[in-house]
Amino acid sequence: MIQYAIAVNLFAFFAMGLDKYKARRQRFRIAERTLWLLALFGGAAGAAAGMYTFRHKTRHRAFRYGLPLLAAAEFIVYWQWIE
């Protein structure tokens, strides 16, 4: 479980960075739906960290407020799973 959590969070973090990179170069982007799915499948903390690190999607209220809330909820689930 812990390996999965680390992997999905790293993947979500780098997906945010890649989407920002593509946005700057006006290239084919990663769909918001895909970013949300990564977050929903356990990568919310990584996606939120990527959002703030790369300053990407911070103007979108759903991302600005939703990702940190989802990350907190996932943290609680991970914590319960570990115990």
C-alpha positions in Angstrom: 0.0 0.0 0.0 2.7 2.4 0.9 4.6 1.8 -2.4 1.4 2.5 -4.3 0.8 5.7 -2.4 4.3 6.9 -3.1 4.2 5.9 -6.8 0.8 7.6 -7.5 1.7 10.8 -5.7 5.0 11.1 -7.6 3.2 10.4 -10.8 0.6 13.1 -10.0 3.3 15.6 -9.1 5.2 15.1 -12.3 1.9 15.1 -14.3 1.2 18.6 -13.0 4.7 19.7 -14.0 4.4 18.1 -17.4 1.1 19.8 -18.0 2.6 23.2 -17.0 5.5 22.6 -19.3 3.1 21.8 -22.2 0.9 24.8 -21.4 3.9 27.2 -21.7 4.8 25.7 -25.1 1.2 25.6 -26.3 1.3 21.9 -26.9 -1.2 19.1 -26.4 -2.2 19.2 -22.8 -3.1 16.6 -20.1 -6.8 16.7 -19.5 -8.0 18.1 -16.2 -10.1 15.0 -15.9 -6.9 12.9 -16.0 -5.3 15.1 -13.3 -8.4 14.7 -11.1 -8.4 10.9 -11.7 -4.8 10.7 -10.5 -5.8 12.7 -7.4 -8.8 10.5 -6.7 -6.8 7.3 -7.0 -4.6 8.4 -4.2 -2.4 11.1 -5.7 -4.0 14.2 -4.3 -1.1 15.2 -2.1 1.3 14.9 -5.0 -1.0 16.8 -7.3 -1.4 19.5 -4.7 2.3 19.7 -4.2 2.8 19.9 -8.0 0.1 22.5 -8.3 1.9 24.8 -5.9 5.5 23.9 -6.9 4.8 24.6 -10.6 2.2 27.3 -10.0 -0.2 25.4 -12.2 -4.0 25.4 -12.0 -3.9 27.7 -8.9 -6.5 30.0 -10.4 -9.0 27.2 -10.7 -11.1 27.1 -7.5 -11.8 23.4 -7.9 -8.1 22.7 -7.9 -7.1 25.3 -5.4 -9.5 24.1 -2.7 -10.4 20.6 -3.9 -6.9 19.1 -4.1 -5.8 20.1 -0.6 -9.2 18.8 0.9 -8.9 15.6 -1.0 -5.3 15.2 0.1 -6.3 15.7 3.7 -9.0 13.0 3.3 -6.5 10.6 1.6 -4.0 11.2 4.4 -6.7 10.1 6.9 -7.4 7.0 4.9 -3.7 6.2 4.6 -3.2 6.8 8.3 -6.1 4.4 9.1 -4.7 1.8 6.7 -1.3 1.9 8.4 -2.6 1.3 11.9 
